[in-house]
Amino acid sequence: MFIKVDAMKKDYNKAEEDLRQSRAKIKECDGQISSLVKAQNKLQQKRADNQVEIRKLENEVNLLSLML
């Protein structure tokens, strides 16, 4: 009977450790995902800013070509 209880305790402790490690890995992955989302948002904003700048330059070129 005690051997069975000891085996169950060992299995339980192993399961708890596996769960702890899994949670730690999930937390690590969440941090990486957050960093990637922030970087993606920055790149999207930079792209939008660049598109606005391109439109401004195109408008300037069009105005200059009309003046010539």
C-alpha positions as CSV (number, residue, x, y, z in Angstrom):
1,M,0.0,0.0,0.0
2,F,2.8,2.5,0.9
3,I,4.6,1.7,-2.3
4,K,1.5,2.5,-4.3
5,V,1.1,5.8,-2.4
6,D,4.8,6.7,-2.9
7,A,4.5,5.9,-6.6
8,M,1.4,8.1,-6.8
9,K,3.2,10.9,-5.0
10,K,6.2,10.6,-7.4
11,D,3.8,10.8,-10.4
12,Y,2.0,13.8,-8.9
13,N,5.3,15.6,-8.2
14,K,6.5,14.8,-11.8
15,A,3.2,16.1,-13.2
16,E,3.5,19.3,-11.1
17,E,7.1,19.9,-12.3
18,D,6.0,19.3,-15.9
19,L,3.2,21.8,-15.4
20,R,5.5,24.4,-13.9
21,Q,7.9,24.0,-16.8
22,S,5.1,24.3,-19.3
23,R,3.8,27.4,-17.7
24,A,7.3,28.9,-17.7
25,K,7.7,28.1,-21.4
26,I,4.3,29.7,-22.1
27,K,5.3,32.8,-20.3
28,E,8.5,33.0,-22.3
29,C,6.6,32.5,-25.5
30,D,4.1,35.2,-24.5
31,G,7.0,37.6,-24.0
32,Q,8.4,36.8,-27.4
33,I,5.0,37.2,-29.0
34,S,4.5,40.6,-27.3
35,S,7.9,41.8,-28.6
36,L,7.0,40.6,-32.1
37,V,3.6,42.4,-32.0
38,K,5.3,45.6,-30.9
39,A,7.9,45.4,-33.7
40,Q,5.2,44.7,-36.2
41,N,3.2,47.7,-35.1
42,K,6.2,49.9,-35.4
43,L,6.9,48.6,-38.9
44,Q,3.3,49.2,-39.9
45,Q,3.4,52.7,-38.6
46,K,6.7,53.3,-40.4
47,R,5.2,51.9,-43.6
48,A,2.2,54.2,-43.3
49,D,4.4,57.2,-42.7
50,N,6.5,56.3,-45.7
51,Q,3.4,56.0,-47.9
52,V,2.3,59.5,-46.7
53,E,5.7,60.9,-47.6
54,I,5.6,59.2,-51.0
55,R,2.2,60.8,-51.7
56,K,3.6,64.2,-50.7
57,L,6.6,63.8,-52.9
58,E,4.4,62.7,-55.8
59,N,2.2,65.7,-55.3
60,E,5.2,68.0,-55.4
61,V,6.5,66.4,-58.6
62,N,3.0,66.8,-60.2
63,L,2.9,70.4,-59.1
64,L,6.4,71.1,-60.5
65,S,5.6,69.4,-63.8
66,L,2.5,71.6,-64.1
67,M,4.5,74.7,-63.5
68,L,7.0,73.8,-66.3
